Amino acid sequence: MGLKSIRAALLGVLVSAGSLAVLAHGLLGAGSLVTGVLFAGPVVLLVVLGEWRGLSPNICDGLFGLFVLSAGASMLVNGFGGDVKEAALFAITLGSYAAGRLMGPDDIRTGVITVGSITVAAGTLATLIALIEQWSWRHGKPLVFGEFDAAPAQFAMLLGLVVLAVPTSVCSSRRLIAIIVVAAVPAAIFAASMVRFTFIALALGLAVEAMLGPRLLNHKAATGLAAVVLCAILAALALRWQTTRTFVDHSWNAAGAWSIPCEAVDHDNSIEIRQQLYLDALRMLPAGGPFGIGLDGFTVRGCIKGVGVHNTFLQAALEFGWVAGAALIMLVLCAWRDLRPIARISAEYRFIAAALVFVATVSMMHGRISRECALFVLLGYAARLRGLAMETAAKRMLRPVGFERPADCSSRSG
């Protein structure tokens, strides 16, 4: 097993860490120590085993540094509420940027497809068991292992990354069709578990991948995946029609009630909850100032106690200050802007561009700044790819007609 394979496996574990922690806790009774190892272990090893040669700072690194300095200043001023666990997870999240910055070519796609696929398969089975047992439960979202109602959304996000990696990695049309059919199974199960926004974000990611793809196969792959996943989702929602109808009613009720008393919020209506969280956060934002209200300060100041903002960018601006929020948003925009031109000729750039859109979009509805390893890994790798853009473009220009690397074959027309 070479260094490249080890790095790919570690990246797969890091991106899958949240889902793996749920499985470890539910199946093995593992505690917070195992969770810490799943997150911190890959970050440390990836930094140690990373490709340090030829590393030079760029504007993405500068924006990341500004975000870190702003967050650090906020924590010095405000503290972190005594929650050492969240502060440690936030430090690991920041370390994920360094892990991504030191990645080698194609490491993340390989890791996502191998480790991610296995984890999604296990998560799908665990969710299916919980779904069958709780089919008619009023809450709608099954408690995986009897306690994790957010687990299906975590598994679905990992499924999304796997789905985005496939069109840029699979050369055979037959293999691609087989993978598309297989992907429909977890998509249907997670949709029946009332996972919604993650699939909207996945549609955006697939649209980006299709638009940036240079040839017919990439368009066929993205379109085929989107069509099959959509059909699976609609079938699953139809099977749980009563629950689906309840969630549709929740959406209408939330849309018609922009300002309601905190005690009147329906805790079975996730849209209404998020609506209240965002209104509270936006109301507090002007008073946050340059240093914010401190890490997880919103959980004790918001009207729904103990619940975070659920929007990574809004949380960063509110809890770490306006500068930190602006730096994080600019980092995402800058990283994506630099990926886009080369994404038209490179499958690796194309996957990272689509994955960044997908993960950043999910972070706007399910995000928590101390649990954003996937986002920061992608941002770190995007910063690395920015430095390699000229070299990558030159290699494509000098490539003999008809030549393709095995790992970058999505430009075939089929």
N, C-alpha and C positions, 0 to 999 in steps of 0.2 A: 504494500500500500504506500504510494508515493506521497510527497508533501502536498501536492495539488489535491489529491483525493481526501487527505486529512482535513485540509482547509475547507473543502466543499462540504464534508460531513459536519464540521464544526459550525459552518454558516447555516446549514440546514437545521441543526439543533437550536441555534440562536434565534432564527426566524420562527421556529416552531415552539419556542420555549414556553410560551403561555399555554398552548394546547397540551404540551407534554407535561406541564405541571398539573393540569387538571386530571390527566390520565394517571399520573403517578400518585396523586392524592386519592383518587377514587378507587384505583385498582390495588394499590400497594399500601395505602394509608400513610404515604409520605407527608412530611411536614414542611415548614418554612425553610429548613436547612437544605432540603433537596431542591426546592424552588430557587433558592439563592445560587446553588451550584449550577443549575440548568441555565441561569442567566449569566452569572459571573464567569463560570468556567470557560465557555467558548470565547468570551470577549478577551480574557487574559491570554489564552492560548493563541488566538488569532493575531493579537498584537505581537506576541513573541515570534510566531511563525510567519508573519507577514512579509511582504516584499518591500523592503525599505529602500532599495536602490532606485535612484532616479526620482526620488520624492522631492517635490518643490511646492511651496505654498501658492495658493491662488485666491481669488476673491471669495470662493465658497468657504475656504478655511478661515478667511478674515471674518465673514459673517457668523460662522460657527463660534469663533473665538469671542466675538462681541456678545453673542447669546450667552456663552458660558460666563463671561465676566459679569454681565447684567444679572444672571441668575445667582451667581456667587455673592454679588453685592446685596441682592435682595435677601438672601439667606443670612448674611451677616447682620443686616439691619433688623430683620423680622424673626430670625430663627426658623426652625421648621416644626414648630408645634410639638416637639418631643417625640415625633414619630420617626424614629431612627430607621425603621424598615423602608419607609417611602423615600427618605433621603438617600439610603443605600441603593435602592432601585433606580433613583434618578441618576446617581453617579454611574451605575452600570449602563443606563441608557445613553449617557454622554460618551462612555467608553465604546459604545457600539459604533459611533461615528469613526473613531480611530480604527476599529476592526474593519469597517467598510473601506476606509481610506487605504488600507494596506492589502486589500484583496488582489488576487491574481485574475487573469482573464477567464471568464466562463465559470468561475468558482461558485457564484451564487445561483446560477441557473441549475447547475448540477446538484447542488445541495437542496434547493427547493424541490426539485422533481423527485429526488430519491427519499430523503428524510421526510419532506413534506407530504408526499403521497402515502407513505406508511402511516404517518401520524393522522392524516385525514381519514384513512380507512378505519383505524381504531376509533377515532372520534365519531365517525359515522355510525359504527356499530353501537357504541355507548349511547349516542343520541337516539337511535332507533329503539333501543330497549326502553329508555325513559319515555319516549313518545308513545309507544304502545301502552305502557302502564298508565300514562296520564292523558290519554287521548281526549277525553271530554272535560279535563280540568279547566276551571274558569279562567285561571291565569293565562292559559294558552301556550306559554313557553314552558317546555318540559324542564324539570330539574334533573340534570344529568348527575348520576350517582346520588340522587336525592337532595342535592344542595346547590348545584351550579346552574342557574338559569341563563347566565351569560355564556356558557360553554358553547352552545350551537353557533353563536355569533363569532366566537374565537376560531372554531373549526372552519366556519364558512370563509373567514378572512384568509386562512391558510389555503383553503381550496382555491380561492381567487388567485393567489400567487402561483399555485401549480397550473391553473388553467391559462394564465398569462404566459407562463414559461414554455408551455407545450408548442404553440405555433412557431416560436423562434428556435426550437430545438429538434423537432421531429421532421425528418426528410421524406419519409414514406407516407403516401396518401392512405394506404391501408392501416398502418399503425395509427395515423392521425384519426381516422374514422373510429377505430376501436377505442381510442382514448376518449374521444368525444362522447361515445355511448356510455362508457364507464363513468365519466364525470357527471352524467345526468342523475345517477343514483344518489350520491351525497347531496347534489343540488336540490333534488326533490325532498329529501329528508330534512335538510336544514330549512327549506322554504316552508315545509309543513310545521316546523318548529317556530314559525313566525319570525324568521330572520328576513328582514326586508331591505334596509338601507345598504347592506353589504353587497347585495346583488345589483342595486342601482349603481354603486361605485364600480363594480365589476364590468357593467355595461359600458361605462365611461372608459375604463382601461382597455377593453377590447376594441372600442371605437378608435382610441388613440393608436393601438397596435395596427389596426387595419389601415388607417389613414397614412401611417408612416411606412407601411410595408411597400416594397418596390415592385413586387410581382404578384401574380395571380394566386399562388398557393397561400401566401400570407392572408390575403383577403378572404379566400375560401375558408381557411382555418378559423379566423376570427368570426366570420359570419356563421359558419357551421356550429362553432361552440356556442355562440350567442343564441342561435335558434334552438338548439337542443336543450340548453339550460333553461331558456324561456319556457319551452313546452313542458319540461319537467316541473318547473315552478308552478305553472298554471294547473297542471294535473294534481300536484300536491295540495295546492290551495283549494281545489275543487273537492278533494277527498275530505278535507276538514272544513267543509263549507260553513258550519255553524260558528266555528272559531274564527274563520276568515271574515265572516260577516260582522262579528263582534269587533274585530280590529279595524274594519272599514268604518264602523260606527264611531270608534274611538278617534279615528282621523278626522271625521266630520265634526265631532264634538270639539276637538282641540282647535280646529280651524275657525270655529265660530266663537271661541272664548279666549281672546288674547289677554285678558286681565281678569283673573279670578282670585279669590282669597286663597292663601296658602293651604289652609286646612281643608279647602274644598277640592284640592287636586286628587284625581283618581289615581291611586298607586298601582292599579292594573293597566293604566293607559300610559305607555312609555312615551308617546308623542306629547301628551299633556305634561308629563314630568319634565321632558327636555325643554318644552316651551317655557315652563316656569323657571328652569335652571338658567336658560339663556337670558330671559328678562331680568332675573336677579343679577347675573354677571354683568350685563350691559349697564344696569343701574349703578353698580359698584365701580365700574371701570374708570370713570373720571376721577374718583377719589383715590384710586390706586397709586397714581403718581409714578415717578421714575423708578421706585423700588417695589411697587406692588404691595400685596398684603401677605406675602409669604407662601411657601409651598403648602398646598392643601388648606390655605386659609379660608377658601370659599366653603369648605365642608362644615365649618363652624359658624359662618356668617350667613350663608344662604338660608332660605326659608325651609328647604327640605334638608334637615340636618344629616350629616354623615355622607352626603352624596356630592360627588364632584361635578365640575362644569360639563363634562362629557364632550368637550371641544378643545383639542390640544392647543390650538392657536389662541383662542379666547382665554384659556386658562393661563397660558404663558404671559399674555399681556396683562391680565388681572393680577396674577400672583407674583410675577417677577418684574413687572413694570412695562411701560410702553415701549422702551427701547428693546427689551428682550422679545416682546411680541412682534415688533417690526422686523427685528433681525431674523427671527425664525421664518416669518412669511417670505422675506426677501431671499433667504437661503433656499427655500423650496422653489421659488420662481426662478432664481438664478441657475440652480442646478438643472431644472427642466429645460430652460432656454438653451443651455449649452449642450444638452443631449440631443435636441431635436434635429439639427442639421445632419449629424452623422448617423442618426437613427434610421435614415432613409437607405443607408448602404451597409449598416452593421446590425446584425440580429441582437448582439449584446446590448448596444445602446438602445435599441428599440424596446427590448424587454424592460430595461431599467426605467426608461421614459414612461412606459405604460404602467409598470408596477408603482412608480412614484405617484402618478395620478391616482391610482387605485387606493394606495395606503393613505395618502394625504386626505383623500375624500372621506375614507372611513374614519380618519382621525377627527373629522369635523362633526361626527355624530356619536362615536364610541370612544373618543380619545381620552387619554390621561397621560400627562407629560412624563410621569415616572415609569410608564409601561410602553414606551414607544421605541423599543429596540429595532423593530423592522423598519420604521421610518428613518431612524438615524443611520442604520446600516446602509440603506439605499442612498441617503444623502452623502455619506462618506464615499461610497463607491462612485456616485455621480461626480464628486469632486476629483476623484482619481481619473475617471474617464475624460474629464475636461482637460486634464494635463496631457492625455494621450490622443486627443482629437486629431491633431495635425499628423501624427505618426500613423494613426488608423486610416485616415483619409488617403495618405500617401500610399499605404500598402494596397488599398482598394484600387487606386489609380494604376498601380504598377502590376496588378494581378493579371496573369495571362487570360485570354478569353476562354471561358468555359471552366476555369479553375475555381473551386470552392473548398473551404475548410469543412471537414465533417461536422464541426460544431456550429457552423454558420451557414446552413443550407436553406434557410427560409426564403431565399430569393429565387428558388427554382419555380418554374411555372407549372410543375406537375407533369 
